Amino acid sequence: MKQAALMIALAVAGCLAGRASAHHSTAEFDYAKLYVVRGVVKEYQWTNPHAWVRVLVPNTAGEMEEWGFELGAPVINVRMGWTDKSVAVGDTVTVLFCPSRVPARGTLLEIIMRDGRTLNGVAKAIYKGGDYSDPSRLPPPPGLVGSR
């Protein structure tokens, strides 16, 4: 009986280890760079394995581009003060983010709401760049208007 319980425990542990290693690394993002954009929330996805905020941002040609910003898993986001109602479609936001290797995408460091409320993203714990206390001094990503 003890041997059967041990075998089941090992099988479960093996399944969980495989699942954990299947998650992507953070190598997609450049944690030494930080950009800022200002735009309007198009979509807020409170989903596993990552929540997302999709924002329409004006580019230098005057057109709107959709950018996606990855957050952590909802369980992590809750610990940082987020809820499934933290952001709503139509909200005007300022987003500080570390860029992805994939165009029009990044991992969220901070999102600043129109009322001044700030919500942190998981990138805040990993960011290795300079000061970002004044978002108006941060550059937009190439081709975008940013927050100025």
VENGIJO-V491871 format. One record per residue. RES is the residue in one letter. SS is DSSP state (H for helix, E for strand, C for the rest). Layout:
RES_SS ; RES_SS
This chain:
M_C ; K_H ; Q_H ; A_H ; A_H ; L_H ; M_H ; I_H ; A_H ; L_H ; A_H ; V_H ; A_H ; G_H ; C_H ; L_H ; A_H ; G_H ; R_H ; A_H ; S_H ; A_C ; H_C ; H_C ; S_C ; T_C ; A_C ; E_C ; F_E ; D_C ; Y_C ; A_C ; K_C ; L_C ; Y_E ; V_E ; V_E ; R_E ; G_E ; V_E ; V_E ; K_E ; E_E ; Y_E ; Q_E ; W_C ; T_C ; N_C ; P_C ; H_C ; A_C ; W_E ; V_E ; R_E ; V_E ; L_E ; V_E ; P_E ; N_E ; T_C ; A_C ; G_C ; E_C ; M_E ; E_E ; E_E ; W_E ; G_E ; F_E ; E_E ; L_C ; G_C ; A_C ; P_H ; V_H ; I_H ; N_H ; V_H ; R_H ; M_C ; G_C ; W_C ; T_C ; D_C ; K_C ; S_C ; V_C ; A_C ; V_C ; G_C ; D_C ; T_E ; V_E ; T_E ; V_E ; L_E ; F_E ; C_E ; P_E ; S_E ; R_C ; V_C ; P_C ; A_C ; R_E ; G_E ; T_E ; L_E ; L_E ; E_E ; I_E ; I_E ; M_E ; R_C ; D_C ; G_C ; R_C ; T_E ; L_E ; N_E ; G_C ; V_H ; A_H ; K_H ; A_H ; I_C ; Y_C ; K_C ; G_C ; G_C ; D_C ; Y_C ; S_C ; D_C ; P_H ; S_H ; R_H ; L_C ; P_C ; P_C ; P_C ; P_C ; G_C ; L_E ; V_C ; G_C ; S_C ; R_C
